[in-house]
Amino acid sequence: MRKLLALLFLACVLIAQPPPDRYTAQAATTAYTIQAPASNGRAVVFGSETTAGASVYCAAAQTVTLAWNGTAATATTSATEKKLPGTQQASGMTLWTGSNVGGGTTGPTYAVAAGGTLLIDLYRFRLAANGTGNNLTISADGTCTITFYYSAN
């Protein structure tokens, strides 16, 4: 019996998956896009069941809009994502400020009060690993600080 329990324990240890790599990316801009690479990327999940996938802080009142899967962005690339502790490798995603992503699906619009922060639940939103048309954009009428919180397996 002990031998069986030891083998079951060993099997569980060998099958266990490492935790996902976690990232944050932030920019003060009017539009911020996170976009999958053309190839060799990793699928991305935003936030978790208990944390928001994005936040938007606006000093002045603004209207904020979500859009996804538009034509690939080609505007100025922002600073690189920040790997959170325990993260081993980059996600492969590209982050675009002042994004010129085109078309796609326009999602909800939110009113953000002056000095307010909007938390956006994106837990069920996924970006596929490959294809520059796999993207998510948060845009505002004026400059806001937009932050993405995401993980990749």
Beta strands, then each sheet from edge to edge (+ up, - down):
strand 1: 21-35
strand 2: 44-46
strand 3: 54-58
strand 4: 62-68
strand 5: 82-83
strand 6: 94-97
strand 7: 105-112
strand 8: 116-120
strand 9: 126-127
strand 10: 135-152
sheet 1: 5+ 1- 6+
sheet 2: 5+ 1- 10+ 2- 9+
sheet 3: 5+ 1- 10+ 3- 8+
sheet 4: 5+ 1- 10+ 4- 7+
end
